[in-house]
Amino acid sequence: MLRESVRSIARHGAGTRAVVVAPADRCEAIEPIVSQAGGVLLEQRSTGQSDAINQGWAEHGSAARYLTWLGDDDLLEPQSMQRCMAALDQHPAASMVWGAVRYIDVEGHPMFVFWPPPLYGLRLMRYGHNLVQQPGSLLRRTAVEAAGSLDVGLRFAMDLDLFLRLSAHGPIVRLNEVLASFRWHDDSLTAGQEAASVAEATSVRQRYRPRRPADRWLESSALAVTRVQYWWSKR
């Protein structure tokens, strides 16, 4: 899976760099996969996914115009980064861009495509389910630097936390295109610990909204709306 993931990044050409951050005891086995794809391998200094992403960005992202991350079992669509970069170039005030993501099983067979709901915006992101699919996103580096890097205390909802902070530094642009594939299987972090992921996302959303008497009603309504939008996007 890692080999396929790194290759999906490498085929975007010289303008895109794959930086793989791995534990010390895995680096020897991983090095041939990364070097064959022209990537960079870093030994992880700390633990946790957020730490690894922050390390990769800090050591090899300072000169980049755009940043993102990809799980070691996910894939980028051909030319997806070029389309994302073009969209951000067309919207110079935007902090990030996101689009559709294809869900695939452990063997890579398509399950369904999650399409960006047309009416989904910041208000629903603060109260309802997070419908921004991180593998299909690209972030402006200057906006990330202004908003701050990933919260290393989060294991599941660090993407939602960053997206909500980025929204204060520019609009979030939606593309109605398939940009990546997300592999859904029992060993994946999201699928394997869904209850913990939902609980953490709820806590994160509460950080970025004012406390109001109608807060519980607003959240219940937004959760219902985003469930409908999730169903609609999978049609």
Helices and strands as residue ranges (DSSP letters): H 2-10, E 19-22, G 24-26, H 27-36, E 40-43, H 49-60, E 66-67, E 75-76, H 80-90, E 96-104, E 110-114, H 122-127, G 134-136, E 137-140, H 141-147, H 158-166, G 167-169, E 172-183, H 189-192, H 194-207, H 215-233
